[in-house]
Amino acid sequence: MKIVLRISLLFLILIPASLSAFDEMRVAVLELRNEAGLTSQEARLLTDKVRNAASRSLARRDFIIMTRENIKDLLPPGTDLSKCTTAKCEVEIGRNIQADYIVTGEIIRYDDDYLINLKVHHSESGAFLGSQSAEGANKKALSAHDDRG
């Protein structure tokens, strides 16, 4: 299954519309941890694919997808996201940047396949809402998508 479709399903299922009934909700997608040894540009591209999938999935609802620059500007000085590998830390980052939902994940290599594992937490409560994985036989397959929405 294409990465964008699987990621879109994650957002549609896990982030309930009823929570956005009165105010716009902010969703932060943190940079994916690169455990697969991709170049930094490739990892950034895959993170952007996740942000774009979130944006398309939540476009008709009252959600704002925070940009990389928004997140960076709101982080406390000296914050090193690469050291934030626990749910507690990820949720705290979400609170620090005033995101209602925090999406975190990693890119890994398993045998000959690449996988992206994503998790969604509600920042205020710290509740784990769920996870989703997408895989591809190579980097190109992992990032395959249909830009038509």
LOKOL-215584 format. One line per 10 residues: number of its first residue (from 1); their letters; for each residue x, y, z of C-alpha. Coordinates in steps of 0.1 Angstrom, whole numbers, plus 2048, in hexadecimal, padded with zeros to 3 digits. Example, Ala and Ser with C-alpha at 12.3 -4.5 7.8 and 13.67 -1.06 7.14 Angstrom:
! LOKOL-215584
1) AS) 87B,7D3,84E ~ 889,7F5,847
END
This chain:
! LOKOL-215584
1) MKIVLRISLL) 800,800,800 ~ 80D,822,7F8 ~ 81C,836,815 ~ 805,854,810 ~ 7E6,83E,811 ~ 7F1,82C,831 ~ 7FB,84D,842 ~ 7DA,85D,837 ~ 7C7,841,847 ~ 7DB,846,867
11) FLILIPASLS) 7D0,86B,86A ~ 7AC,864,860 ~ 7A7,848,879 ~ 7BB,855,896 ~ 7B4,87A,898 ~ 78F,87E,89F ~ 77C,899,88E ~ 767,8A0,8AD ~ 786,8AE,8BF ~ 789,8C9,8A5
21) AFDEMRVAVL) 765,8D6,8A7 ~ 76D,8F7,8B7 ~ 792,900,8B1 ~ 7AC,8F8,897 ~ 7C2,8DC,8A3 ~ 7E8,8DD,89D ~ 7F9,8BD,891 ~ 81F,8BB,893 ~ 832,8A1,87F ~ 855,89E,88D
31) ELRNEAGLTS) 872,895,877 ~ 873,86F,872 ~ 88F,85E,884 ~ 8A6,850,869 ~ 8B0,82D,875 ~ 8B3,821,851 ~ 8D2,835,848 ~ 8C2,84A,82E ~ 8D1,86C,825 ~ 8C4,889,839
41) QEARLLTDKV) 8B2,896,819 ~ 8A1,875,814 ~ 895,874,838 ~ 888,898,835 ~ 876,88F,815 ~ 864,872,826 ~ 85B,888,844 ~ 84D,8A1,82B ~ 838,885,81B ~ 829,87E,83D
51) RNAASRSLAR) 821,8A3,843 ~ 812,8A5,820 ~ 7FD,886,827 ~ 7F1,895,848 ~ 7E8,8B5,836 ~ 7D4,8A4,81B ~ 7C3,88D,833 ~ 7B9,8A8,84C ~ 7B3,8C4,832 ~ 78D,8C4,835
61) RDFIIMTREN) 78E,8C5,85B ~ 79A,8E0,873 ~ 7BF,8D6,875 ~ 7DF,8E9,86F ~ 7FD,8D4,866 ~ 81C,8E5,875 ~ 839,8EA,85E ~ 85D,8E0,865 ~ 865,905,86A ~ 848,90A,882
71) IKDLLPPGTD) 853,8ED,897 ~ 878,8F8,897 ~ 86F,91C,8A1 ~ 859,910,8BE ~ 871,8F7,8CD ~ 885,901,8EC ~ 8A9,90C,8E2 ~ 8C1,8EF,8E1 ~ 8A6,8D4,8DC ~ 8B4,8B6,8CB
81) LSKCTTAKCE) 897,8A2,8BC ~ 8AE,885,8B3 ~ 8B1,87D,8D9 ~ 88C,87D,8DE ~ 883,858,8D9 ~ 869,851,8F4 ~ 844,858,8F4 ~ 848,86E,913 ~ 862,884,901 ~ 84D,885,8E1
91) VEIGRNIQAD) 82E,890,8F3 ~ 842,8AB,906 ~ 84E,8B8,8E5 ~ 82A,8BA,8D9 ~ 821,8CE,8F8 ~ 83F,8E5,8F5 ~ 836,8EE,8D1 ~ 811,8F1,8DA ~ 806,8D5,8C2 ~ 7E6,8C3,8CA
101) YIVTGEIIRY) 7F3,8A3,8B9 ~ 817,897,8B4 ~ 820,87F,899 ~ 842,86E,89C ~ 852,851,88A ~ 871,840,87D ~ 87E,833,85C ~ 88D,811,860 ~ 89C,7F6,84A ~ 88F,7D3,84F
111) DDDYLINLKV) 89F,7B8,83A ~ 89C,7C7,817 ~ 87F,7DE,81E ~ 87C,801,82B ~ 861,809,845 ~ 853,828,853 ~ 842,824,875 ~ 82D,841,882 ~ 81C,848,8A3 ~ 803,862,8AD
121) HHSESGAFLG) 7FF,870,8D0 ~ 7E7,889,8DE ~ 7FE,8A3,8ED ~ 7E9,8B0,90A ~ 7DF,88E,918 ~ 7FD,87B,90C ~ 7E6,860,8FF ~ 7F3,849,8E4 ~ 7DA,849,8C8 ~ 7E9,82F,8B1
131) SQSAEGANKK) 804,827,898 ~ 807,81E,873 ~ 823,80F,85E ~ 82B,812,839 ~ 845,7FE,827 ~ 856,7FD,805 ~ 86F,7E7,7F4 ~ 886,804,7EF ~ 888,82A,7F7 ~ 875,833,7D7
141) ALSAHDDRG) 858,81C,7DF ~ 857,828,802 ~ 852,84C,7F7 ~ 83A,844,7DA ~ 81B,859,7DB ~ 800,868,7C6 ~ 802,88F,7C7 ~ 7DF,892,7BA ~ 7D2,88E,7DD
END
